[in-house]
Amino acid sequence: MDLEPGARLFLIVLALLGGALILSLLGGVFLRAAAKWAENLDLTYGSACKTALLPYLINFGVGLTTGFALATSAAGRDSQQVLQLLSLPLGFLIQTAMISWRHSLTFGKALEVSCLMAIIGVLFFIVTAGVFVVILGATEFVLELTGF
């Protein structure tokens, strides 16, 4: 199936926004846990999800705008890795600012919550990857036993 460039771009943007929604649901869980642990702050799930969604949308808009600007400039693909590297701390600061603004925390306390949220996310990723490795290993073992 060969799509026109405009349709392909639309599908990519739609997939990125859908991914942001899914990540905001997961980010809401991480934010609630981090806020409770770091600041003993009880956040509702809806409020935490909205707080997690806002930085994703802002970072998406900034990334899309700078990506289009780079694509049309002479630098092109050569500067794409630099842009991705610079977007990591910028995204982290945007997330911290959103947590601070939406939940009336000082920037320092919001930074503590953001750091804890990142640690929880990394641990979740490690556990999830480990589960997939075990499942794939068990599947391969069963296939060897059955002769497939």
PASEBA-1860 file (N, C-alpha, C; in nm, 3 decimals):
! residues 148
1> MDLEPGAR> 0.084/-0.118/0.000/0.000/0.000/0.000/0.089/0.124/0.000 ~ 0.083/0.199/-0.107/0.165/0.319/-0.119/0.078/0.441/-0.095 ~ 0.111/0.517/0.007/0.034/0.635/0.044/0.100/0.761/-0.008 ~ 0.020/0.862/-0.030/0.072/0.992/-0.067/0.146/1.050/0.054 ~ 0.242/1.139/0.031/0.317/1.196/0.144/0.227/1.265/0.247 ~ 0.123/1.332/0.203/0.033/1.400/0.296/-0.042/1.301/0.384 ~ -0.087/1.191/0.325/-0.157/1.089/0.402/-0.062/1.019/0.498 ~ 0.060/0.997/0.454/0.160/0.934/0.540/0.190/1.024/0.661
9> LFLIVLAL> 0.206/1.153/0.636/0.232/1.248/0.744/0.115/1.252/0.841 ~ -0.007/1.251/0.789/-0.126/1.251/0.874/-0.128/1.128/0.965 ~ -0.097/1.012/0.909/-0.095/0.889/0.989/0.015/0.891/1.094 ~ 0.128/0.948/1.061/0.237/0.959/1.158/0.197/1.050/1.273 ~ 0.138/1.164/1.241/0.093/1.258/1.345/-0.015/1.193/1.431 ~ -0.106/1.123/1.368/-0.212/1.054/1.442/-0.155/0.948/1.535 ~ -0.057/0.872/1.488/0.006/0.771/1.572/0.082/0.834/1.688 ~ 0.148/0.946/1.663/0.221/1.013/1.771/0.126/1.068/1.877
17> LGGALILS> 0.015/1.124/1.834/-0.084/1.174/1.931/-0.148/1.059/2.009 ~ -0.177/0.948/1.941/-0.229/0.831/2.011/-0.128/0.777/2.111 ~ -0.003/0.775/2.073/0.103/0.734/2.165/0.113/0.826/2.285 ~ 0.097/0.956/2.261/0.100/1.052/2.372/-0.015/1.028/2.469 ~ -0.132/0.994/2.417/-0.245/0.964/2.504/-0.218/0.840/2.589 ~ -0.164/0.736/2.526/-0.133/0.614/2.601/-0.024/0.641/2.704 ~ 0.079/0.714/2.664/0.186/0.746/2.758/0.139/0.835/2.871 ~ 0.041/0.921/2.844/-0.010/1.006/2.953/-0.087/0.924/3.055
25> LLGGVFLR> -0.153/0.818/3.011/-0.220/0.729/3.107/-0.118/0.659/3.196 ~ -0.010/0.613/3.136/0.096/0.551/3.214/0.171/0.656/3.297 ~ 0.194/0.771/3.238/0.260/0.880/3.310/0.180/0.928/3.430 ~ 0.047/0.921/3.420/-0.038/0.958/3.533/-0.015/0.867/3.651 ~ 0.001/0.738/3.625/0.030/0.643/3.733/0.167/0.674/3.794 ~ 0.267/0.698/3.708/0.401/0.731/3.758/0.400/0.860/3.838 ~ 0.327/0.961/3.789/0.321/1.090/3.858/0.254/1.077/3.994 ~ 0.144/1.003/3.999/0.077/0.982/4.128/0.169/0.915/4.229
33> AAAKWAEN> 0.240/0.812/4.184/0.332/0.741/4.274/0.446/0.832/4.319 ~ 0.504/0.906/4.225/0.617/0.994/4.259/0.573/1.107/4.351 ~ 0.457/1.166/4.325/0.409/1.277/4.410/0.378/1.228/4.550 ~ 0.321/1.110/4.560/0.290/1.053/4.692/0.418/1.021/4.768 ~ 0.512/0.964/4.698/0.636/0.923/4.762/0.723/1.043/4.798 ~ 0.739/1.138/4.708/0.831/1.250/4.730/0.771/1.360/4.819 ~ 0.646/1.395/4.795/0.587/1.510/4.863/0.463/1.476/4.945 ~ 0.429/1.348/4.955/0.308/1.304/5.025/0.185/1.379/4.973
41> LDLTYGSA> 0.180/1.392/4.841/0.075/1.466/4.773/-0.020/1.367/4.707 ~ -0.148/1.374/4.743/-0.248/1.285/4.683/-0.309/1.352/4.561 ~ -0.273/1.301/4.444/-0.327/1.354/4.319/-0.436/1.260/4.268 ~ -0.540/1.316/4.209/-0.638/1.231/4.144/-0.577/1.179/4.014 ~ -0.626/1.066/3.969/-0.571/1.006/3.847/-0.594/1.098/3.727 ~ -0.712/1.160/3.719/-0.741/1.249/3.607/-0.648/1.369/3.603 ~ -0.624/1.428/3.718/-0.534/1.542/3.726/-0.391/1.502/3.689 ~ -0.349/1.386/3.736/-0.214/1.338/3.705/-0.200/1.309/3.555
49> CKTALLPY> -0.303/1.252/3.494/-0.298/1.223/3.350/-0.293/1.351/3.268 ~ -0.372/1.451/3.309/-0.367/1.580/3.237/-0.230/1.643/3.249 ~ -0.172/1.634/3.370/-0.039/1.691/3.391/0.064/1.616/3.309 ~ 0.049/1.487/3.294/0.144/1.408/3.213/0.122/1.434/3.064 ~ -0.001/1.460/3.023/-0.031/1.481/2.881/0.021/1.616/2.831 ~ 0.010/1.720/2.911/0.050/1.854/2.865/0.196/1.861/2.818 ~ 0.293/1.810/2.894/0.430/1.815/2.841/0.450/1.734/2.713 ~ 0.379/1.621/2.700/0.389/1.544/2.575/0.342/1.628/2.457
57> LINFGVGL> 0.229/1.695/2.474/0.176/1.776/2.364/0.265/1.895/2.332 ~ 0.317/1.960/2.436/0.408/2.074/2.415/0.535/2.027/2.345 ~ 0.593/1.918/2.394/0.714/1.865/2.332/0.688/1.819/2.188 ~ 0.570/1.763/2.164/0.532/1.722/2.028/0.528/1.844/1.937 ~ 0.464/1.951/1.982/0.455/2.073/1.902/0.591/2.134/1.875 ~ 0.674/2.141/1.978/0.808/2.197/1.961/0.890/2.110/1.867 ~ 0.883/1.978/1.887/0.959/1.886/1.801/0.914/1.889/1.657 ~ 0.782/1.899/1.637/0.728/1.904/1.501/0.771/2.033/1.431
65> TTGFALAT> 0.763/2.144/1.503/0.801/2.273/1.446/0.949/2.278/1.412 ~ 1.033/2.235/1.506/1.177/2.237/1.479/1.215/2.133/1.374 ~ 1.144/2.020/1.373/1.171/1.919/1.270/1.141/1.970/1.131 ~ 1.028/2.039/1.117/0.995/2.098/0.987/1.096/2.205/0.948 ~ 1.137/2.285/1.048/1.235/2.390/1.019/1.368/2.329/0.975 ~ 1.410/2.222/1.041/1.535/2.157/1.003/1.524/2.088/0.867 ~ 1.408/2.030/0.839/1.390/1.960/0.713/1.400/2.055/0.594 ~ 1.358/2.178/0.615/1.362/2.274/0.505/1.491/2.355/0.503
73> SAAGRDSQ> 1.574/2.339/0.606/1.699/2.415/0.609/1.811/2.336/0.540 ~ 1.925/2.399/0.530/2.040/2.335/0.466/2.099/2.226/0.555 ~ 2.079/2.237/0.688/2.138/2.140/0.782/2.074/2.002/0.762 ~ 1.942/2.000/0.747/1.871/1.876/0.719/1.892/1.768/0.822 ~ 1.921/1.647/0.773/1.931/1.529/0.860/2.053/1.531/0.950 ~ 2.155/1.607/0.913/2.278/1.607/0.992/2.255/1.660/1.133 ~ 2.162/1.751/1.150/2.140/1.810/1.280/2.025/1.743/1.357 ~ 1.968/1.637/1.302/1.855/1.570/1.366/1.895/1.508/1.499
81> QVLQLLSL> 2.011/1.444/1.507/2.056/1.383/1.631/2.083/1.488/1.738 ~ 2.138/1.601/1.698/2.163/1.710/1.793/2.031/1.762/1.849 ~ 1.932/1.775/1.764/1.800/1.821/1.808/1.739/1.722/1.906 ~ 1.749/1.593/1.879/1.696/1.493/1.969/1.769/1.495/2.103 ~ 1.899/1.514/2.101/1.977/1.519/2.223/1.939/1.643/2.306 ~ 1.920/1.756/2.240/1.882/1.878/2.311/1.738/1.874/2.363 ~ 1.653/1.795/2.300/1.514/1.791/2.341/1.493/1.715/2.472 ~ 1.587/1.629/2.510/1.572/1.554/2.635/1.569/1.644/2.759
89> PLGFLIQT> 1.671/1.728/2.781/1.663/1.815/2.900/1.551/1.919/2.889 ~ 1.524/1.966/2.767/1.415/2.062/2.748/1.281/1.999/2.786 ~ 1.258/1.876/2.741/1.135/1.806/2.776/1.123/1.782/2.925 ~ 1.235/1.750/2.989/1.235/1.728/3.134/1.200/1.857/3.207 ~ 1.255/1.970/3.162/1.224/2.099/3.225/1.078/2.139/3.202 ~ 1.026/2.110/3.083/0.885/2.139/3.056/0.795/2.055/3.147 ~ 0.829/1.928/3.164/0.752/1.842/3.253/0.757/1.895/3.397 ~ 0.874/1.935/3.442/0.889/1.988/3.577/0.807/2.116/3.594
97> AMISWRHS> 0.811/2.203/3.494/0.734/2.327/3.501/0.584/2.300/3.505 ~ 0.538/2.201/3.429/0.394/2.166/3.430/0.352/2.111/3.566 ~ 0.435/2.027/3.625/0.403/1.972/3.757/0.399/2.085/3.859 ~ 0.495/2.174/3.852/0.499/2.287/3.944/0.376/2.376/3.929 ~ 0.341/2.406/3.805/0.230/2.497/3.779/0.095/2.434/3.814 ~ 0.073/2.310/3.774/-0.059/2.247/3.791/-0.086/2.203/3.934 ~ 0.019/2.180/4.013/-0.003/2.126/4.147/0.053/2.216/4.257 ~ 0.078/2.341/4.224/0.121/2.443/4.320/0.241/2.398/4.403
105> LTFGKALE> 0.342/2.349/4.336/0.467/2.310/4.402/0.576/2.407/4.360 ~ 0.677/2.421/4.445/0.794/2.499/4.403/0.865/2.422/4.293 ~ 0.948/2.492/4.218/1.017/2.425/4.107/1.108/2.315/4.160 ~ 1.170/2.337/4.274/1.259/2.237/4.333/1.184/2.110/4.371 ~ 1.066/2.126/4.432/0.987/2.009/4.469/0.934/1.938/4.345 ~ 0.894/2.016/4.245/0.848/1.956/4.120/0.961/1.882/4.049 ~ 1.083/1.935/4.061/1.200/1.869/4.003/1.225/1.735/4.074 ~ 1.206/1.733/4.205/1.220/1.608/4.280/1.116/1.505/4.233
113> VSCLMAII> 0.992/1.551/4.214/0.886/1.461/4.166/0.919/1.412/4.025 ~ 0.968/1.500/3.939/1.004/1.461/3.802/1.117/1.359/3.800 ~ 1.218/1.379/3.883/1.329/1.284/3.889/1.280/1.147/3.937 ~ 1.198/1.148/4.039/1.143/1.023/4.090/1.054/0.956/3.986 ~ 0.979/1.037/3.914/0.893/0.985/3.807/0.978/0.919/3.698 ~ 1.091/0.979/3.665/1.181/0.921/3.564/1.241/0.790/3.614 ~ 1.277/0.785/3.740/1.332/0.661/3.797/1.227/0.550/3.794 ~ 1.104/0.583/3.831/0.996/0.485/3.826/0.976/0.436/3.682
121> GVLFFIVT> 0.980/0.528/3.586/0.965/0.491/3.446/1.075/0.399/3.397 ~ 1.199/0.426/3.435/1.311/0.341/3.395/1.297/0.203/3.457 ~ 1.261/0.198/3.585/1.241/0.068/3.651/1.128/-0.010/3.586 ~ 1.020/0.059/3.550/0.908/-0.006/3.481/0.954/-0.064/3.348 ~ 1.033/0.013/3.274/1.085/-0.034/3.146/1.173/-0.158/3.163 ~ 1.261/-0.156/3.265/1.350/-0.270/3.288/1.269/-0.395/3.322 ~ 1.170/-0.380/3.410/1.088/-0.496/3.448/1.009/-0.547/3.327 ~ 0.950/-0.455/3.250/0.872/-0.494/3.133/0.961/-0.564/3.030
129> AGVFVVIL> 1.079/-0.512/3.005/1.172/-0.575/2.911/1.213/-0.712/2.962 ~ 1.235/-0.724/3.092/1.270/-0.853/3.150/1.161/-0.956/3.132 ~ 1.037/-0.914/3.152/0.923/-1.004/3.133/0.917/-1.051/2.987 ~ 0.935/-0.959/2.893/0.934/-0.998/2.751/1.047/-1.095/2.718 ~ 1.164/-1.073/2.775/1.277/-1.163/2.750/1.245/-1.302/2.803 ~ 1.188/-1.308/2.923/1.152/-1.438/2.982/1.046/-1.507/2.897 ~ 0.944/-1.434/2.854/0.838/-1.493/2.772/0.893/-1.542/2.639 ~ 0.977/-1.461/2.575/1.036/-1.504/2.448/1.127/-1.625/2.467
137> GATEFVLE> 1.203/-1.625/2.575/1.290/-1.740/2.603/1.209/-1.866/2.629 ~ 1.100/-1.852/2.704/1.015/-1.969/2.732/0.947/-2.018/2.604 ~ 0.906/-1.925/2.519/0.843/-1.964/2.393/0.941/-2.039/2.305 ~ 1.064/-1.991/2.298/1.166/-2.058/2.218/1.195/-2.196/2.275 ~ 1.200/-2.208/2.406/1.225/-2.336/2.471/1.113/-2.436/2.439 ~ 0.988/-2.392/2.446/0.875/-2.478/2.415/0.878/-2.520/2.268 ~ 0.913/-2.428/2.180/0.922/-2.462/2.038/1.031/-2.566/2.012 ~ 1.143/-2.555/2.082/1.249/-2.655/2.068/1.203/-2.791/2.118
145> LTGF> 1.129/-2.792/2.230/1.082/-2.919/2.285/0.981/-2.988/2.193 ~ 0.898/-2.909/2.128/0.795/-2.967/2.043/0.846/-2.993/1.901 ~ 0.966/-2.946/1.870/1.024/-2.975/1.740/0.984/-2.878/1.630 ~ 0.934/-2.763/1.664/0.898/-2.664/1.560/1.012/-2.576/1.527
END
